[in-house]
């Protein structure tokens, strides 16, 4: 087999060709991005249940074989595409409420202006009757909330919160009101509502956990 020239101009790279040339690698990366973008677009338009590999391939301008070489089914493809959406970003100012307000305000701005607003409810609803999706989605969600958990851990270390606090339950209490408004009562949430939510949540958390509350988040 003739090797590619250093500038990659000797031959085009076909789908699945081994040892892709330097011209083929960017083309492969472009196809990969197009597939992920198409997946997110269609998740917004049709939701998870109606999403098909055929539809993704058509939207991305690739063959189904191109998708199946990278992902065995639509499920891992959706999980990877979801991972490209905005998540909580770390904030460490030395003050818990400032950290949380900064993280949640920034997240809400991104949430309201990205596909996350439609994609997250679609996947969350699908988890109830799709055990395979639930199994793959759960660690992704846990990983995305780690900046919040770490902010609570730092607050415990500083003495702002009780050392006995159930951090997962505390995190649920902080983001719960936002989730209810986003997914059940409808409408966008303005970032300015974050501060009152946090003040109410932290007023309860600073009183310490109720007896027997540990592990109740399960």
Buried (B, 14 or more C-beta within 10 A) or exposed (E): EEEBEEEBEEEEBEBEEEEBBEBBEEBBEEBBEBBBBBBBBBBBEEBBEEBEBEBBBBBBEBBEEBBEEBBEEBBEBBBBBBEBBBBBEEBEEEBBBBBBBBBBBBBBEBBBEBBBBBBBBBBBBBBEEBEEBBEBBEEBBEEBBBBBBBBBBBBBEEEBBBEEBBBBBBBBBBBEBBBEBBEEEEEEBEBEBBBEBBEEBBEEBEEEBEEEBEEEEE
